[in-house]
């Protein structure tokens, strides 16, 4: 269980998740997490946690190396919690949470934080909406005031709602309708899931964005932005007692709500391969393969993450060497293991050169996957994947941002942040046979969806966005 950046070079996060930032170029990738079932290693003694009476969970990891703090609020809501007619609401609230409260006008959240030397960001995924603050420790009281205010007293000004509706629709055009990779990924994902709400794009369907009502927004906010549906993680130059005192002052007064409705739908077993073909104005063809994969807390996912690294992380990876360097069939190849509260997808993304043939590329990939299943991986490949994963793990834990993010991911996705500290041992225990068995189970063409985008002549093909 690690963020996808530890294991894969790419993925649909940039197309299926959107971000708020009050800082030019602020970017944080969407999350993907790996499960570990080994016995707990010892977590640092200084990490402390508290659950308020209203159900809000707080975890604190003091780190006094620099006088700064990272604060993450994990809200358990994403496109997984939506339904026809209200798709995109989780992402919409990522915007609305910066647009005013009963006490503060739109924009003041950012202005107050920037005035104290802080910055912020947010991201929405299929499963979560995450708010991040980075600031000097001297601004700790202000940030808790800001966070408590928007969680407890968010404003629903109709003018602001309509303004942000336009912003979100423009973002959809940029990320999906005007982006061939994003457009194809949306088509593949909506085809891969027949029943489960992972079928919905995180940014929402166009007619839903146009049709949300004020009542829809208010009901969604009350249901999912309840303190008992949030986990705060604080890392940096803080004292746990001070953090808990501020949480009791600014967060404890927010009333608990009824637990959100449980997502009951289970995606049925895919009975055979599905295929999607898209024709759009483009310079190069695209190929995307999406295999059904386990949910985040499945013990197989650590092995699948290492397999993803072996396949497509870096110039020495199997698919890069084969498709880009040796056969010159691709410009780039990436993999991405999409994990969440429910089973997701393992993606392979290939960008072909102009005039490339996706059928040939697909056949080469299929042959390589068959070879992987029959022969397994080498000792050198497994050692490289372990080393890359270990390095990324310790690099993340060397920063207060990494500490906050990883604690939150393990706590929220698996119910216990202590599992974070099991990872080095678990990684070391993965064997070549584990990798081969994981490949055999995962890379089954009967349970995949294949997407192909073929360029059309500029004069006759549809423009990105669906217009002629």
N, C-alpha and C positions, 0 to 999 in steps of 0.2 A: 504494500500500500504506500505509494509515493505519488507526488504530482506527475502528470504525464511527461513533463519536460525531463524527468529523470530517465525516461525510457523511450521516448519517441521524438522524432524530428519534426513531426507535423500533426495535423488533425483538423477537424471541422470546428474547433473552438472559436476560431476567428470569424466563422460564418454563422455559427449557431448560438453565439453568446455575444452580448454587447456590453459596453462599459461606459460609466460616467467618469470624468476626470476634470479637476479644476486646474490641471497642469498640462501644458502642451506636450503631446507625445506620451502621456501616461498610459502604460499598457501592462496588463497582467493577464496571463493566459487563463482560460477556463480550466477547471479542475478535473483531474482524473486520479483515482486513488487505488492503492493496492492493499490487499488484505494479508494479514499475518496471523497465524494461529499458534505460534510457539509460546511457551511459557514466558511470562513477563520478565524482561530484564529490569534492573532497578532504574527507576526514573530519578532524576536529580532531586535531592531532598528539598531544595528551595522552591520547587513548584508546589503551589497550593491552589485549592479549588473551593468554591462555595456555590450553593444553590439557594437563591433567595426564596422567600415564602411564596412569591408569585410565580415560581418555576424557572426564572431566568438563571442560567448556569454561567459561572465566571471562573476562568482559569488564569493564573498569574505565574509568569516565569521571570523573576528578577534577573537582570543582566546589567551590571554597572559599567561596562566597558566604555560606553559613550552616553552622554546625557540626553538620550532620545528614547522614544517609546513607539511601539507598533501596537495598534489596537485593531482587532478583527471582530466583526459581528456576523456570525453565521446564522442566517435566517433559513429555516427549512421550508423553502418554497421555490419552485421552478416550474418549467412548462409541464412537468409531470403532474402538477396539481391543477391543471387547467382542463377545460372542456370546450366543445364546439360553441362558438359565440364569444368566448372570453380568452381565446389564445392570445398570448403576448402580454397579459396583465402582470405577470411576475417581472418581466423586463421593464414594463412601463413604470412600476414602482421604484425600480432602480433609479429612474429619472426623477420621479416625484419626491423621493426622500431628500432631495437637495433643493426643493422648491417651496419652502416656506412652512411655517407652523402658526399656531395661534399667537405665538409670541414674537416670531421673527418673519420678516418678509422674504420673498424669494431671493436667493443669492447671498443672504447673510451668513448662512452656514459656512460657505466657502470664504467669505470675506473675513469673518471672525477667526477662522482657523489660519488663514494666510497671514493675518496681522500678528499672530503669535508664532510664526515660523513653521506652520504645519502645512500639510497637503493631504489629499484624500483620493479615493477611487472606489469603484464598485464593479461587480460583474454578476451576470446572471447565467445559470446553466440549466440543464434539464432538471436538476434536483435542488439547487441552492441559489440563494441570492446572498452575496457576501459584500460587506462594506468594510473598507480599510481606511485607517487614519494613521499618519506618521507625523510625529510632532515632538518638540522639546518637552522634557519631563516637567518643566515649569508650567506647561499648558494642560496638565492632566485634569485639573478641576474643570476648565473650560470645555474640554472635549467630552467629559462625562455629562456636563450640562447640555451640550449640543446633542449628544446621542440620546439622552433621556427625553429631550424636548421633541425631537422628530419621531421617536418611537411612541411617545405618549400623546402628542398633540399635533399630528400632521394636518396641514390645511388642505382643503379640497376646493380651491377657488376655481370656478368654471372657466375663467379666462386662462388661468395657468394650465388647466387640464387640456384645453383645446390647443394651446401653444405647444405643449409637450407631445400631444397626439401628432402634430405636424412634424415635430423633431423625430419621433420614432418612425413615422412613415418614411421620412427622408433617409433615416438610417437603414431601413429595410431595403430601399432602392439601392443604397450604396453597397451594402454587405451581401445582398442576395440577388436582386434583380439586375444590377449592373456588374455583377461579379460571376463569371462563368463557373468557377470552382464552387462558390457558395450556392449558386442556383442548382447545380447538379447534386451537391451534397444534400440539399433540402429535398429534392426529388427522390434520392436514394433512401434517405431516412424515412420519409413518409410512406415509401413503398415497403421498406423492410419490416415495419411494425403495422400489423393489421388491426390489432385491438388495443394495445397498450398506449397510454398518452405520450410515450416517447415519440409517437407519430407526429406530434405537433412541433413546429419550429419554435425555438425559444423566442424569437422576435415577433412571432404571431403571423397569422394569415391576414392578407390585406383587408378583407371585408370586416374582420373582427377588430382590427385597429381602428377602422372608421366607425365602428358601431358600439364600442364600450359606452355604457351609461354611467352617470355619477353614482347611481345605486350599486352598479357592478363594482366600481372602485371601492366604495365605502365598505361593502360586504367583504370583499377580498382582503382589504387591509385589516379589518377587525378579526378576520379568521386567521390570517397567517402572520401578521405582525404583532402577535401577542408575545409577552415576555416568556411564556412557557414554550414558545417555539423558537427561541433565540439562544445562542451560546456566544458569550463574549470571551475573547482571549486577549490578554495583555502581556507583552514582553518588553523588557527594557529597564530603564533606570527608575524603578518604582519599588515601593514597599507593599507587600501583599495586604497588610492591614490597612494602609491608606487607600488602596484600590477598593477593598471591600467596603470601607466607610463611604466612599464616593458612590459606589453602586447602591448602597442602602439609601443614600440621600436622593440620588437622581433617577434610579431605575426601580427601586422597590415600590414606590407609590403607584406604578403603572399596574392596573388590575389584570389578573390572570383571566384568560378566556377559555372557553371549552376547547378541548383538543381538536385540531383540524380533522376533517374526514379522512379516513384511511383510503389509500389507493388500493382497491381490491382486484383490479383487472390483472390477470396473468396472461402474458402473450402466449398463444398456442404454439406448439412446435411447428416450425416452418416445414411444409411437406415437400418442398422442392425449390430449386433455384428460381429467383425472380430476376427480371432484367428490365432496365429503363434505358431508353435511347432518347437523347435530346439533340435537336438541331438548332444551332444559334450562330449568330455572327461571332466568329472567333478566329484567331490565328493558328491555334494548335488544338489537336484533339486531347480529350481528357478521359482517363479510365479510373473508376473507383470501384473497389471491391469491399463489401461490408458483410463480415461474417458474424453470426450470432455469438455473443460472448457472455460470461457469467457476470453477476452483480459484484459490487465492490467488495463485499465481505466474504466472497468465495475464496477458500484457501488456494485455489489454482492460480489466482491472479498474479501473485508474485512471479511465478514461473512464466506466465504469459507476458509479463512485463519484460523479463529478460529475453524472451523470444522476440519481442518487438524490437529490442535493442540490437539483437543479432541480425535481424532482417533489414533494418533501415536507419540505424543511427550512425551517421558519419560515413566518410568515404570508404572505410574498410568494411562496411556492412554488406551482407550478401546481395541484396537487391540493388544497391547502388553500384557495386562492382559489376554485376551481371548486366543490368539494363542500361546504365549510364556510361560506364567506362569500357566494357568489353564489347557489347553488341550495339551500342549507340542507338538503342531503341527509345530512350527516354531522356528528357532534359532533367527531370527530378523524380524521386520516389520517396514517399514518406509513409509511416504507419502511425496509427493512433488507437489506443485501447480506451474506448469510452466506457467508463464505469459509473455506477450510481447506486441508488437504493434498490433498483431492479436490474435484471439482465439487460445488457446493452449491446454494443457492436465493436468489432475489431475491424478497423479501416485500413485499406491500402490505397494511397493516392498516387497516381502516375500522371505526369505531364509529358506528353509526347512532343517530338519536334514537328514542325510544319510538314504536313503530308504523311505523318506517321500512321500506322495501321494498328488500332486497338486490339483487333483479333489476334495479331501476331504477338503483341505484348502479353495479352491474357494467356495465350498458350505457353509462352516462356515462363510466366509466373506459375502456372499450374504445374508445369514440369519440374520447376525448382521446388515447389511445395511437396510434390510427390517424392522427390529425392530426399528432402528434409525428413519426411515421415519414415522413409525406408532406411535411411542411413544415419539420421540424427545429426548432431553438430559436433564440431571438434573440441578438444580440450582448450585450444587457443581461443575459439569463439566464445566459449562459456566464460573463460577467465577474463576476456575483454569486457563482456557484458557485466560481469560482477564488478570489475574495477570501475567502469563508468558509473554504475549505480552507486557504489560506495562513495566515490568522489563527490557525486552530486548530493548525496545524503549529508555528508559532513560539511560540504560547502553551504548548504541551506542552514544547517544548525549553527553555523558560525555567525549568522546574522540575527538580529532581533526580528526582522521581518520573517525570515525562515522559521524561526522558533514559533512565532505566533501562528503562522499559516499551518505548519505541520501539526502543532498541538490541536488546532481547531479541526483539521481534516480527520485526524484519528478519533477525536472525541465525538464528532458529529456523525461520521460515516460508520463508526464501529463501536461507539459507546464508551470508549476508554482511551484517553490520550496516552496511557502508559504503553500501549502496543507500539507506539513510535520507536521505543528503545529496544524492541526485539529485532529490528530490521537487519542489522549487520549479521547476526547469527543466522537468521532465516535465509538471507541471501547466500551465505556460505554453504548452506545445506542443500541447495538446489543442485541436482545432478544432470548429466547429459541425458540420461534416460527420462528424467522428469520433463526436460525440454522436448524430447521426441514424442513422449506421450501427450503432452499439451498440444503440440502441433497436429498430431493425428486427430485429436478430439476437436480442436478449434477450426482447422482449415478444411472443413467439410463443405464441398460445393453445394450439397443439398440444402444447406442452411445459410446460404449467402444471397446477397442482392448485388447485382452487377449494374453499374451505371456507366454509360458511354455518352460523351458529348462530341458531336461531329460538327466541324465548321460548315457553314453554308455560305454561298456567294453573297457578297455585301449588298448587291442590288436587290436580292429577293428574300434573304433570310430575315427572321425577326430580330429586332434589336434587343439587347438585354433590357428586361423589364416587360417583355411580351408584346411590344408594339411592332407593327409592320414597317 
